[in-house]
Amino acid sequence: MFREAIERHDMDAVEAMLADDVVFHSPVAYTPYPGKPITNAILRAVTEVFEDFRYVRQLQDGREEAYVFEATVDGLELTGVDLLTLDEDGKIVDFMVMTRPLRASQALAARMAERFPQIQQAAADYPAP
């Protein structure tokens, strides 16, 4: 379901898959981001940063899922993995992203940093449950 929603660019469907207490682990930030509002805002912003995004591999073991992806950021090829943990209801409770190589990850960090004020505002404006 997650992969299909991302591939359709259906961010509303992705948002619906996030648990309220989801924790997002960024590949370019030390501290995790807790909560659906900030996770949703980050995921929506990164879809604007990645060029030619595509999943190339998927692994699943119970409530653990891994999606290997390839994309381009500022002309640099990037490979990454989305690691998801689902709760008993199938909602995403943990979302970790890892990327390589370093230069492309640094470009990703720079592009996301440009958008971070808007990300924070979108999270602050998110409707309370």
N, CA, C and O atoms as a printed pandas DataFrame, in Angstrom:
     atom_number atom_name residue_name chain_id  residue_number  x_coord  y_coord  z_coord
0              1         N          MET        A               1    0.810   -1.197    0.000
1              2        CA          MET        A               1    0.000    0.000    0.000
2              3         C          MET        A               1    0.859    1.269    0.000
3              4         O          MET        A               1    0.608    2.197   -0.769
4              5         N          PHE        A               2    1.884    1.299    0.879
5              6        CA          PHE        A               2    2.733    2.480    0.975
6              7         C          PHE        A               2    3.420    2.761   -0.358
7              8         O          PHE        A               2    3.370    3.878   -0.873
8              9         N          ARG        A               3    4.054    1.744   -0.902
9             10        CA          ARG        A               3    4.778    1.930   -2.161
10            11         C          ARG        A               3    3.845    2.434   -3.256
11            12         O          ARG        A               3    4.193    3.349   -4.001
12            13         N          GLU        A               4    2.673    1.841   -3.349
13            14        CA          GLU        A               4    1.725    2.231   -4.380
14            15         C          GLU        A               4    1.294    3.688   -4.209
15            16         O          GLU        A               4    1.179    4.421   -5.192
16            17         N          ALA        A               5    1.057    4.105   -2.973
17            18        CA          ALA        A               5    0.653    5.493   -2.714
18            19         C          ALA        A               5    1.758    6.466   -3.121
19            20         O          ALA        A               5    1.486    7.490   -3.747
20            21         N          ILE        A               6    2.993    6.149   -2.771
21            22        CA          ILE        A               6    4.119    7.011   -3.149
22            23         C          ILE        A               6    4.250    7.060   -4.673
23            24         O          ILE        A               6    4.432    8.131   -5.251
24            25         N          GLU        A               7    4.158    5.909   -5.311
25            26        CA          GLU        A               7    4.319    5.872   -6.768
26            27         C          GLU        A               7    3.196    6.603   -7.497
27            28         O          GLU        A               7    3.393    7.071   -8.619
28            29         N          ARG        A               8    2.012    6.708   -6.870
29            30        CA          ARG        A               8    0.897    7.476   -7.451
30            31         C          ARG        A               8    0.975    8.952   -7.070
31            32         O          ARG        A               8    0.157    9.754   -7.520
32            33         N          HIS        A               9    1.961    9.313   -6.242
33            34        CA          HIS        A               9    2.097   10.672   -5.713
34            35         C          HIS        A               9    0.861   11.053   -4.895
35            36         O          HIS        A               9    0.439   12.209   -4.898
36            37         N          ASP        A              10    0.289   10.078   -4.200
37            38        CA          ASP        A              10   -0.912   10.282   -3.387
38            39         C          ASP        A              10   -0.499   10.515   -1.936
39            40         O          ASP        A              10   -0.553    9.610   -1.104
40            41         N          MET        A              11   -0.088   11.744   -1.655
41            42        CA          MET        A              11    0.415   12.055   -0.319
42            43         C          MET        A              11   -0.697   12.052    0.728
43            44         O          MET        A              11   -0.415   11.881    1.914
44            45         N          ASP        A              12   -1.939   12.236    0.323
45            46        CA          ASP        A              12   -3.042   12.114    1.278
46            47         C          ASP        A              12   -3.165   10.671    1.753
47            48         O          ASP        A              12   -3.432   10.427    2.930
48            49         N          ALA        A              13   -2.973    9.715    0.849
49            50        CA          ALA        A              13   -3.009    8.302    1.239
50            51         C          ALA        A              13   -1.837    7.966    2.155
51            52         O          ALA        A              13   -2.002    7.229    3.127
52            53         N          VAL        A              14   -0.655    8.501    1.853
53            54        CA          VAL        A              14    0.507    8.284    2.720
54            55         C          VAL        A              14    0.226    8.859    4.103
55            56         O          VAL        A              14    0.500    8.212    5.114
56            57         N          GLU        A              15   -0.314   10.058    4.148
57            58        CA          GLU        A              15   -0.651   10.689    5.429
58            59         C          GLU        A              15   -1.584    9.800    6.244
59            60         O          GLU        A              15   -1.415    9.669    7.456
60            61         N          ALA        A              16   -2.562    9.191    5.589
61            62        CA          ALA        A              16   -3.521    8.328    6.286
62            63         C          ALA        A              16   -2.854    7.079    6.853
63            64         O          ALA        A              16   -3.391    6.463    7.773
64            65         N          MET        A              17   -1.700    6.696    6.326
65            66        CA          MET        A              17   -0.983    5.517    6.806
66            67         C          MET        A              17   -0.110    5.812    8.023
67            68         O          MET        A              17    0.384    4.884    8.664
68            69         N          LEU        A              18    0.085    7.085    8.348
69            70        CA          LEU        A              18    0.945    7.468    9.469
70            71         C          LEU        A              18    0.175    7.398   10.778
71            72         O          LEU        A              18   -0.933    7.925   10.883
72            73         N          ALA        A              19    0.764    6.745   11.778
73            74        CA          ALA        A              19    0.191    6.763   13.121
74            75         C          ALA        A              19    0.380    8.158   13.708
75            76         O          ALA        A              19    1.314    8.868   13.334
76            77         N          ASP        A              20   -0.488    8.547   14.610
77            78        CA          ASP        A              20   -0.364    9.867   15.240
78            79         C          ASP        A              20    0.980   10.026   15.938
79            80         O          ASP        A              20    1.532   11.126   15.977
80            81         N          ASP        A              21    1.515    8.925   16.495
81            82        CA          ASP        A              21    2.766    8.989   17.252
82            83         C          ASP        A              21    3.973    8.495   16.443
83            84         O          ASP        A              21    4.980    8.086   17.020
84            85         N          VAL        A              22    3.872    8.533   15.118
85            86        CA          VAL        A              22    4.983    8.115   14.269
86            87         C          VAL        A              22    6.238    8.918   14.605
87            88         O          VAL        A              22    6.158   10.087   14.982
88            89         N          VAL        A              23    7.388    8.278   14.463
89            90        CA          VAL        A              23    8.676    8.950   14.641
90            91         C          VAL        A              23    9.427    8.852   13.317
91            92         O          VAL        A              23    9.585    7.766   12.759
92            93         N          PHE        A              24    9.888   10.007   12.821
93            94        CA          PHE        A              24   10.631   10.070   11.564
94            95         C          PHE        A              24   12.111   10.274   11.861
95            96         O          PHE        A              24   12.488   11.183   12.600
96            97         N          HIS        A              25   12.949    9.410   11.272
97            98        CA          HIS        A              25   14.402    9.493   11.419
98            99         C          HIS        A              25   14.978    9.921   10.075
99           100         O          HIS        A              25   14.972    9.150    9.115
100          101         N          SER        A              26   15.466   11.137   10.013
101          102        CA          SER        A              26   16.010   11.703    8.783
102          103         C          SER        A              26   17.440   11.221    8.555
103          104         O          SER        A              26   18.176   10.995    9.515
104          105         N          PRO        A              27   17.837   11.063    7.298
105          106        CA          PRO        A              27   19.227   10.702    7.032
106          107         C          PRO        A              27   20.192   11.867    7.249
107          108         O          PRO        A              27   21.407   11.674    7.251
108          109         N          VAL        A              28   19.659   13.063    7.429
109          110        CA          VAL        A              28   20.525   14.239    7.516
110          111         C          VAL        A              28   20.336   15.031    8.811
111          112         O          VAL        A              28   20.859   16.137    8.943
112          113         N          ALA        A              29   19.594   14.471    9.762
113          114        CA          ALA        A              29   19.395   15.142   11.051
114          115         C          ALA        A              29   19.637   14.138   12.170
115          116         O          ALA        A              29   19.211   12.986   12.087
116          117         N          TYR        A              30   20.314   14.577   13.200
117          118        CA          TYR        A              30   20.652   13.684   14.307
118          119         C          TYR        A              30   19.427   13.320   15.137
119          120         O          TYR        A              30   19.242   12.158   15.498
120          121         N          THR        A              31   18.601   14.300   15.435
121          122        CA          THR        A              31   17.451   14.099   16.312
122          123         C          THR        A              31   16.231   13.659   15.508
123          124         O          THR        A              31   15.895   14.278   14.499
124          125         N          PRO        A              32   15.564   12.586   15.956
125          126        CA          PRO        A              32   14.336   12.161   15.270
126          127         C          PRO        A              32   13.224   13.201   15.414
127          128         O          PRO        A              32   13.236   14.021   16.332
128          129         N          TYR        A              33   12.276   13.151   14.499
129          130        CA          TYR        A              33   11.121   14.050   14.510
130          131         C          TYR        A              33    9.887   13.252   14.918
131          132         O          TYR        A              33    9.424   12.402   14.157
132          133         N          PRO        A              34    9.345   13.516   16.115
133          134        CA          PRO        A              34    8.183   12.758   16.562
134          135         C          PRO        A              34    6.865   13.403   16.134
135          136         O          PRO        A              34    6.702   14.622   16.195
136          137         N          GLY        A              35    5.934   12.559   15.701
137          138        CA          GLY        A              35    4.579   13.023   15.445
138          139         C          GLY        A              35    4.198   13.058   13.982
139          140         O          GLY        A              35    5.035   13.241   13.097
140          141         N          LYS        A              36    2.919   12.879   13.757
141          142        CA          LYS        A              36    2.368   12.863   12.403
142          143         C          LYS        A              36    2.495   14.209   11.689
143          144         O          LYS        A              36    2.809   14.221   10.498
144          145         N          PRO        A              37    2.265   15.345   12.360
145          146        CA          PRO        A              37    2.342   16.625   11.640
146          147         C          PRO        A              37    3.701   16.878   10.982
147          148         O          PRO        A              37    3.760   17.248    9.809
148          149         N          ILE        A              38    4.783   16.683   11.723
149          150        CA          ILE        A              38    6.106   16.972   11.157
150          151         C          ILE        A              38    6.510   15.905   10.141
151          152         O          ILE        A              38    7.120   16.220    9.119
152          153         N          THR        A              39    6.174   14.652   10.417
153          154        CA          THR        A              39    6.498   13.580    9.473
154          155         C          THR        A              39    5.786   13.804    8.146
155          156         O          THR        A              39    6.395   13.685    7.083
156          157         N          ASN        A              40    4.518   14.124    8.204
157          158        CA          ASN        A              40    3.742   14.393    6.996
158          159         C          ASN        A              40    4.338   15.570    6.216
159          160         O          ASN        A              40    4.467   15.502    4.994
160          161         N          ALA        A              41    4.695   16.631    6.912
161          162        CA          ALA        A              41    5.260   17.814    6.252
162          163         C          ALA        A              41    6.604   17.494    5.591
163          164         O          ALA        A              41    6.876   17.958    4.484
164          165         N          ILE        A              42    7.436   16.709    6.263
165          166        CA          ILE        A              42    8.732   16.327    5.695
166          167         C          ILE        A              42    8.534   15.480    4.442
167          168         O          ILE        A              42    9.179   15.717    3.421
168          169         N          LEU        A              43    7.651   14.503    4.518
169          170        CA          LEU        A              43    7.432   13.621    3.364
170          171         C          LEU        A              43    6.892   14.392    2.168
171          172         O          LEU        A              43    7.289   14.135    1.031
172          173         N          ARG        A              44    5.997   15.330    2.417
173          174        CA          ARG        A              44    5.463   16.132    1.308
174          175         C          ARG        A              44    6.564   17.004    0.690
175          176         O          ARG        A              44    6.619   17.164   -0.529
176          177         N          ALA        A              45    7.433   17.560    1.528
177          178        CA          ALA        A              45    8.508   18.423    1.017
178          179         C          ALA        A              45    9.542   17.634    0.220
179          180         O          ALA        A              45   10.021   18.104   -0.813
180          181         N          VAL        A              46    9.884   16.453    0.689
181          182        CA          VAL        A              46   10.935   15.695    0.004
182          183         C          VAL        A              46   10.478   15.241   -1.381
183          184         O          VAL        A              46   11.309   15.022   -2.263
184          185         N          THR        A              47    9.183   15.099   -1.579
185          186        CA          THR        A              47    8.704   14.733   -2.918
186          187         C          THR        A              47    8.978   15.852   -3.921
187          188         O          THR        A              47    9.040   15.604   -5.125
188          189         N          GLU        A              48    9.140   17.070   -3.435
189          190        CA          GLU        A              48    9.471   18.198   -4.306
190          191         C          GLU        A              48   10.974   18.278   -4.591
191          192         O          GLU        A              48   11.396   18.888   -5.574
192          193         N          VAL        A              49   11.770   17.661   -3.728
193          194        CA          VAL        A              49   13.228   17.723   -3.851
194          195         C          VAL        A              49   13.758   16.609   -4.749
195          196         O          VAL        A              49   14.640   16.834   -5.578
196          197         N          PHE        A              50   13.216   15.412   -4.577
197          198        CA          PHE        A              50   13.679   14.276   -5.376
198          199         C          PHE        A              50   13.241   14.420   -6.825
199          200         O          PHE        A              50   12.097   14.773   -7.114
200          201         N          GLU        A              51   14.171   14.141   -7.728
201          202        CA          GLU        A              51   13.871   14.063   -9.156
202          203         C          GLU        A              51   13.979   12.588   -9.552
203          204         O          GLU        A              51   14.831   11.869   -9.030
204          205         N          ASP        A              52   13.142   12.146  -10.446
205          206        CA          ASP        A              52   13.220   10.772  -10.967
206          207         C          ASP        A              52   13.157    9.722   -9.858
207          208         O          ASP        A              52   13.835    8.697   -9.937
208          209         N          PHE        A              53   12.355    9.968   -8.836
209          210        CA          PHE        A              53   12.250    9.030   -7.715
210          211         C          PHE        A              53   11.596    7.737   -8.184
211          212         O          PHE        A              53   10.598    7.752   -8.904
212          213         N          ARG        A              54   12.185    6.610   -7.758
213          214        CA          ARG        A              54   11.593    5.311   -8.066
214          215         C          ARG        A              54   12.067    4.274   -7.050
215          216         O          ARG        A              54   13.225    4.267   -6.632
216          217         N          TYR        A              55   11.141    3.404   -6.666
217          218        CA          TYR        A              55   11.503    2.264   -5.829
218          219         C          TYR        A              55   12.039    1.160   -6.729
219          220         O          TYR        A              55   11.504    0.913   -7.809
220          221         N          VAL        A              56   13.095    0.503   -6.277
221          222        CA          VAL        A              56   13.714   -0.550   -7.078
222          223         C          VAL        A              56   13.715   -1.906   -6.377
223          224         O          VAL        A              56   14.034   -2.925   -6.989
224          225         N          ARG        A              57   13.359   -1.916   -5.093
225          226        CA          ARG        A              57   13.357   -3.169   -4.340
226          227         C          ARG        A              57   12.489   -3.001   -3.112
227          228         O          ARG        A              57   12.389   -1.913   -2.545
228          229         N          GLN        A              58   11.859   -4.100   -2.707
229          230        CA          GLN        A              58   10.989   -4.067   -1.535
230          231         C          GLN        A              58   11.193   -5.356   -0.745
231          232         O          GLN        A              58   11.238   -6.445   -1.318
232          233         N          LEU        A              59   11.314   -5.223    0.567
233          234        CA          LEU        A              59   11.444   -6.367    1.470
234          235         C          LEU        A              59   10.409   -6.222    2.570
235          236         O          LEU        A              59   10.101   -5.108    2.994
236          237         N          GLN        A              60    9.871   -7.342    3.034
237          238        CA          GLN        A              60    8.888   -7.280    4.110
238          239         C          GLN        A              60    9.052   -8.497    5.003
239          240         O          GLN        A              60    9.273   -9.612    4.532
240          241         N          ASP        A              61    8.940   -8.256    6.303
241          242        CA          ASP        A              61    8.985   -9.325    7.293
242          243         C          ASP        A              61    8.010   -8.955    8.399
243          244         O          ASP        A              61    8.349   -8.182    9.296
244          245         N          GLY        A              62    6.819   -9.495    8.339
245          246        CA          GLY        A              62    5.809   -9.154    9.332
246          247         C          GLY        A              62    5.442   -7.692    9.235
247          248         O          GLY        A              62    4.972   -7.221    8.199
248          249         N          ARG        A              63    5.664   -6.972   10.337
249          250        CA          ARG        A              63    5.323   -5.544   10.378
250          251         C          ARG        A              63    6.523   -4.649   10.086
251          252         O          ARG        A              63    6.486   -3.451   10.370
252          253         N          GLU        A              64    7.569   -5.210    9.530
253          254        CA          GLU        A              64    8.756   -4.447    9.136
254          255         C          GLU        A              64    8.823   -4.433    7.611
255          256         O          GLU        A              64    8.703   -5.478    6.971
256          257         N          GLU        A              65    9.015   -3.250    7.031
257          258        CA          GLU        A              65    9.094   -3.117    5.578
258          259         C          GLU        A              65   10.306   -2.271    5.210
259          260         O          GLU        A              65   10.663   -1.331    5.921
260          261         N          ALA        A              66   10.932   -2.616    4.090
261          262        CA          ALA        A              66   12.068   -1.844    3.581
262          263         C          ALA        A              66   11.861   -1.605    2.091
263          264         O          ALA        A              66   11.523   -2.520    1.340
264          265         N          TYR        A              67   12.070   -0.364    1.682
265          266        CA          TYR        A              67   11.903    0.030    0.289
266          267         C          TYR        A              67   13.181    0.716   -0.174
267          268         O          TYR        A              67   13.517    1.798    0.308
268          269         N          VAL        A              68   13.888    0.099   -1.097
269          270        CA          VAL        A              68   15.103    0.686   -1.656
270          271         C          VAL        A              68   14.682    1.588   -2.812
271          272         O          VAL        A              68   13.889    1.193   -3.666
272          273         N          PHE        A              69   15.226    2.806   -2.829
273          274        CA          PHE        A              69   14.856    3.741   -3.886
274          275         C          PHE        A              69   16.082    4.366   -4.523
275          276         O          PHE        A              69   17.181    4.357   -3.968
276          277         N          GLU        A              70   15.851    4.908   -5.708
277          278        CA          GLU        A              70   16.854    5.698   -6.414
278          279         C          GLU        A              70   16.203    7.008   -6.805
279          280         O          GLU        A              70   15.010    7.056   -7.106
280          281         N          ALA        A              71   16.986    8.061   -6.799
281          282        CA          ALA        A              71   16.481    9.385   -7.165
282          283         C          ALA        A              71   17.669   10.243   -7.566
283          284         O          ALA        A              71   18.824    9.825   -7.479
284          285         N          THR        A              72   17.354   11.448   -8.004
285          286        CA          THR        A              72   18.375   12.435   -8.327
286          287         C          THR        A              72   18.084   13.687   -7.517
287          288         O          THR        A              72   16.931   14.097   -7.383
288          289         N          VAL        A              73   19.137   14.291   -6.976
289          290        CA          VAL        A              73   19.023   15.561   -6.263
290          291         C          VAL        A              73   20.093   16.484   -6.826
291          292         O          VAL        A              73   21.284   16.185   -6.740
292          293         N          ASP        A              74   19.677   17.591   -7.396
293          294        CA          ASP        A              74   20.615   18.544   -7.999
294          295         C          ASP        A              74   21.580   17.865   -8.970
295          296         O          ASP        A              74   22.767   18.191   -9.001
296          297         N          GLY        A              75   21.075   16.935   -9.748
297          298        CA          GLY        A              75   21.889   16.250  -10.736
298          299         C          GLY        A              75   22.745   15.119  -10.194
299          300         O          GLY        A              75   23.469   14.478  -10.955
300          301         N          LEU        A              76   22.676   14.863   -8.898
301          302        CA          LEU        A              76   23.468   13.802   -8.275
302          303         C          LEU        A              76   22.593   12.578   -8.026
303          304         O          LEU        A              76   21.488   12.695   -7.496
304          305         N          GLU        A              77   23.090   11.404   -8.410
305          306        CA          GLU        A              77   22.343   10.172   -8.181
306          307         C          GLU        A              77   22.427    9.777   -6.717
307          308         O          GLU        A              77   23.490    9.833   -6.099
308          309         N          LEU        A              78   21.290    9.381   -6.180
309          310        CA          LEU        A              78   21.173    9.039   -4.766
310          311         C          LEU        A              78   20.470    7.692   -4.660
311          312         O          LEU        A              78   19.529    7.412   -5.402
312          313         N          THR        A              79   20.932    6.869   -3.739
313          314        CA          THR        A              79   20.264    5.615   -3.404
314          315         C          THR        A              79   19.880    5.695   -1.939
315          316         O          THR        A              79   20.639    6.202   -1.113
316          317         N          GLY        A              80   18.700    5.192   -1.626
317          318        CA          GLY        A              80   18.256    5.249   -0.244
318          319         C          GLY        A              80   17.357    4.084    0.113
319          320         O          GLY        A              80   16.962    3.283   -0.734
320          321         N          VAL        A              81   17.048    4.017    1.396
321          322        CA          VAL        A              81   16.160    2.987    1.915
322          323         C          VAL        A              81   15.181    3.637    2.878
323          324         O          VAL        A              81   15.575    4.378    3.779
324          325         N          ASP        A              82   13.898    3.351    2.675
325          326        CA          ASP        A              82   12.859    3.708    3.639
326          327         C          ASP        A              82   12.601    2.473    4.481
327          328         O          ASP        A              82   12.189    1.439    3.953
328          329         N          LEU        A              83   12.838    2.566    5.789
329          330        CA          LEU        A              83   12.595    1.463    6.713
330          331         C          LEU        A              83   11.368    1.807    7.546
331          332         O          LEU        A              83   11.373    2.792    8.285
332          333         N          LEU        A              84   10.327    1.006    7.432
333          334        CA          LEU        A              84    9.066    1.282    8.109
334          335         C          LEU        A              84    8.754    0.194    9.120
335          336         O          LEU        A              84    8.982   -0.989    8.869
336          337         N          THR        A              85    8.229    0.610   10.270
337          338        CA          THR        A              85    7.666   -0.307   11.251
338          339         C          THR        A              85    6.197    0.029   11.379
339          340         O          THR        A              85    5.827    1.189   11.566
340          341         N          LEU        A              86    5.356   -0.997   11.278
341          342        CA          LEU        A              86    3.914   -0.815   11.354
342          343         C          LEU        A              86    3.389   -1.298   12.700
343          344         O          LEU        A              86    3.938   -2.225   13.295
344          345         N          ASP        A              87    2.320   -0.659   13.172
345          346        CA          ASP        A              87    1.666   -1.139   14.386
346          347         C          ASP        A              87    0.669   -2.238   14.023
347          348         O          ASP        A              87    0.557   -2.626   12.860
348          349         N          GLU        A              88   -0.048   -2.731   15.022
349          350        CA          GLU        A              88   -0.991   -3.835   14.795
350          351         C          GLU        A              88   -2.141   -3.449   13.864
351          352         O          GLU        A              88   -2.802   -4.322   13.303
352          353         N          ASP        A              89   -2.384   -2.145   13.695
353          354        CA          ASP        A              89   -3.427   -1.670   12.782
354          355         C          ASP        A              89   -2.891   -1.362   11.381
355          356         O          ASP        A              89   -3.640   -0.915   10.512
356          357         N          GLY        A              90   -1.600   -1.601   11.166
357          358        CA          GLY        A              90   -1.003   -1.333    9.862
358          359         C          GLY        A              90   -0.558    0.104    9.656
359          360         O          GLY        A              90   -0.178    0.482    8.548
360          361         N          LYS        A              91   -0.602    0.914   10.715
361          362        CA          LYS        A              91   -0.145    2.309   10.621
362          363         C          LYS        A              91    1.371    2.366   10.825
363          364         O          LYS        A              91    1.936    1.565   11.569
364          365         N          ILE        A              92    2.011    3.306   10.166
365          366        CA          ILE        A              92    3.459    3.477   10.280
366          367         C          ILE        A              92    3.774    4.177   11.599
367          368         O          ILE        A              92    3.330    5.301   11.834
368          369         N          VAL        A              93    4.548    3.500   12.466
369          370        CA          VAL        A              93    4.924    4.079   13.756
370          371         C          VAL        A              93    6.386    4.514   13.786
371          372         O          VAL        A              93    6.781    5.318   14.631
372          373         N          ASP        A              94    7.185    3.985   12.869
373          374        CA          ASP        A              94    8.588    4.370   12.798
374          375         C          ASP        A              94    8.974    4.425   11.324
375          376         O          ASP        A              94    8.719    3.490   10.565
376          377         N          PHE        A              95    9.593    5.537   10.935
377          378        CA          PHE        A              95    9.950    5.762    9.527
378          379         C          PHE        A              95   11.392    6.262    9.509
379          380         O          PHE        A              95   11.665    7.408    9.865
380          381         N          MET        A              96   12.304    5.395    9.094
381          382        CA          MET        A              96   13.719    5.755    9.037
382          383         C          MET        A              96   14.172    5.772    7.582
383          384         O          MET        A              96   13.850    4.870    6.808
384          385         N          VAL        A              97   14.918    6.804    7.222
385          386        CA          VAL        A              97   15.459    6.922    5.869
386          387         C          VAL        A              97   16.979    6.961    5.960
387          388         O          VAL        A              97   17.547    7.684    6.779
388          389         N          MET        A              98   17.623    6.176    5.114
389          390        CA          MET        A              98   19.074    6.207    4.999
390          391         C          MET        A              98   19.410    6.428    3.530
391          392         O          MET        A              98   18.756    5.868    2.650
392          393         N          THR        A              99   20.441    7.253    3.260
393          394        CA          THR        A              99   20.813    7.569    1.884
394          395         C          THR        A              99   22.321    7.516    1.696
395          396         O          THR        A              99   23.092    7.594    2.652
396          397         N          ARG        A             100   22.715    7.383    0.445
397          398        CA          ARG        A             100   24.112    7.409    0.043
398          399         C          ARG        A             100   24.165    7.832   -1.412
399          400         O          ARG        A             100   23.126    7.764   -2.069
400          401         N          PRO        A             101   25.241    8.247   -1.952
401          402        CA          PRO        A             101   26.515    8.571   -1.333
402          403         C          PRO        A             101   26.460    9.917   -0.606
403          404         O          PRO        A             101   25.466   10.641   -0.665
404          405         N          LEU        A             102   27.544   10.217    0.069
405          406        CA          LEU        A             102   27.599   11.407    0.911
406          407         C          LEU        A             102   27.285   12.688    0.142
407          408         O          LEU        A             102   26.500   13.513    0.610
408          409         N          ARG        A             103   27.880   12.858   -1.011
409          410        CA          ARG        A             103   27.676   14.121   -1.748
410          411         C          ARG        A             103   26.202   14.332   -2.099
411          412         O          ARG        A             103   25.695   15.447   -1.970
412          413         N          ALA        A             104   25.515   13.294   -2.534
413          414        CA          ALA        A             104   24.089   13.408   -2.843
414          415         C          ALA        A             104   23.279   13.626   -1.568
415          416         O          ALA        A             104   22.295   14.364   -1.575
416          417         N          SER        A             105   23.691   12.986   -0.477
417          418        CA          SER        A             105   23.007   13.189    0.806
418          419         C          SER        A             105   23.177   14.624    1.290
419          420         O          SER        A             105   22.256   15.205    1.863
420          421         N          GLN        A             106   24.349   15.190    1.059
421          422        CA          GLN        A             106   24.574   16.592    1.423
422          423         C          GLN        A             106   23.705   17.517    0.577
423          424         O          GLN        A             106   23.187   18.512    1.085
424          425         N          ALA        A             107   23.540   17.204   -0.698
425          426        CA          ALA        A             107   22.652   18.000   -1.557
426          427         C          ALA        A             107   21.218   17.892   -1.062
427          428         O          ALA        A             107   20.491   18.885   -1.038
428          429         N          LEU        A             108   20.806   16.693   -0.669
429          430        CA          LEU        A             108   19.471   16.498   -0.104
430          431         C          LEU        A             108   19.304   17.334    1.160
431          432         O          LEU        A             108   18.280   17.993    1.341
432          433         N          ALA        A             109   20.305   17.309    2.030
433          434        CA          ALA        A             109   20.242   18.089    3.271
434          435         C          ALA        A             109   20.097   19.579    2.970
435          436         O          ALA        A             109   19.306   20.269    3.612
436          437         N          ALA        A             110   20.848   20.067    2.009
437          438        CA          ALA        A             110   20.786   21.493    1.667
438          439         C          ALA        A             110   19.419   21.868    1.116
439          440         O          ALA        A             110   18.862   22.901    1.487
440          441         N          ARG        A             111   18.876   21.044    0.241
441          442        CA          ARG        A             111   17.559   21.338   -0.354
442          443         C          ARG        A             111   16.453   21.276    0.688
443          444         O          ARG        A             111   15.520   22.078    0.652
444          445         N          MET        A             112   16.550   20.328    1.620
445          446        CA          MET        A             112   15.533   20.226    2.672
446          447         C          MET        A             112   15.676   21.378    3.670
447          448         O          MET        A             112   14.677   21.873    4.191
448          449         N          ALA        A             113   16.906   21.804    3.936
449          450        CA          ALA        A             113   17.122   22.933    4.845
450          451         C          ALA        A             113   16.471   24.197    4.296
451          452         O          ALA        A             113   15.928   24.996    5.058
452          453         N          GLU        A             114   16.521   24.382    2.982
453          454        CA          GLU        A             114   15.863   25.538    2.359
454          455         C          GLU        A             114   14.363   25.530    2.633
455          456         O          GLU        A             114   13.744   26.585    2.773
456          457         N          ARG        A             115   13.789   24.347    2.708
457          458        CA          ARG        A             115   12.340   24.208    2.879
458          459         C          ARG        A             115   11.916   24.082    4.341
459          460         O          ARG        A             115   10.721   24.069    4.637
460          461         N          PHE        A             116   12.883   23.989    5.256
461          462        CA          PHE        A             116   12.510   23.659    6.630
462          463         C          PHE        A             116   11.606   24.687    7.306
463          464         O          PHE        A             116   10.742   24.281    8.083
464          465         N          PRO        A             117   11.747   25.982    7.065
465          466        CA          PRO        A             117   10.772   26.909    7.661
466          467         C          PRO        A             117    9.334   26.600    7.221
467          468         O          PRO        A             117    8.407   26.676    8.027
468          469         N          GLN        A             118    9.154   26.255    5.954
469          470        CA          GLN        A             118    7.813   25.903    5.468
470          471         C          GLN        A             118    7.354   24.569    6.053
471          472         O          GLN        A             118    6.171   24.394    6.342
472          473         N          ILE        A             119    8.276   23.636    6.227
473          474        CA          ILE        A             119    7.947   22.346    6.844
474          475         C          ILE        A             119    7.464   22.570    8.271
475          476         O          ILE        A             119    6.444   22.017    8.683
476          477         N          GLN        A             120    8.205   23.389    9.025
477          478        CA          GLN        A             120    7.806   23.674   10.408
478          479         C          GLN        A             120    6.448   24.363   10.460
479          480         O          GLN        A             120    5.638   24.065   11.337
480          481         N          GLN        A             121    6.194   25.275    9.537
481          482        CA          GLN        A             121    4.908   25.970    9.514
482          483         C          GLN        A             121    3.779   25.003    9.181
483          484         O          GLN        A             121    2.715   25.052    9.799
484          485         N          ALA        A             122    4.002   24.132    8.215
485          486        CA          ALA        A             122    2.976   23.145    7.853
486          487         C          ALA        A             122    2.671   22.230    9.031
487          488         O          ALA        A             122    1.515   21.877    9.260
488          489         N          ALA        A             123    3.700   21.845    9.779
489          490        CA          ALA        A             123    3.484   21.002   10.960
490          491         C          ALA        A             123    2.708   21.764   12.031
491          492         O          ALA        A             123    1.825   21.201   12.677
492          493         N          ALA        A             124    3.034   23.038   12.221
493          494        CA          ALA        A             124    2.330   23.851   13.225
494          495         C          ALA        A             124    0.873   24.065   12.840
495          496         O          ALA        A             124    0.008   24.153   13.711
496          497         N          ASP        A             125    0.597   24.149   11.547
497          498        CA          ASP        A             125   -0.766   24.381   11.062
498          499         C          ASP        A             125   -1.588   23.103   10.953
499          500         O          ASP        A             125   -2.777   23.159   10.639
500          501         N          TYR        A             126   -0.971   21.955   11.207
501          502        CA          TYR        A             126   -1.651   20.669   11.050
502          503         C          TYR        A             126   -2.809   20.573   12.041
503          504         O          TYR        A             126   -2.639   20.902   13.215
504          505         N          PRO        A             127   -3.974   20.132   11.593
505          506        CA          PRO        A             127   -5.124   20.061   12.505
506          507         C          PRO        A             127   -4.881   19.084   13.649
507          508         O          PRO        A             127   -4.341   17.996   13.444
508          509         N          ALA        A             128   -5.275   19.472   14.831
509          510        CA          ALA        A             128   -5.140   18.605   16.007
510          511         C          ALA        A             128   -6.107   17.428   15.879
511          512         O          ALA        A             128   -7.212   17.583   15.360
512          513         N          PRO        A             129   -5.685   16.239   16.357
513          514        CA          PRO        A             129   -6.573   15.061   16.261
514          515         C          PRO        A             129   -7.821   15.198   17.115
515          516         O          PRO        A             129   -8.656   14.294   17.137
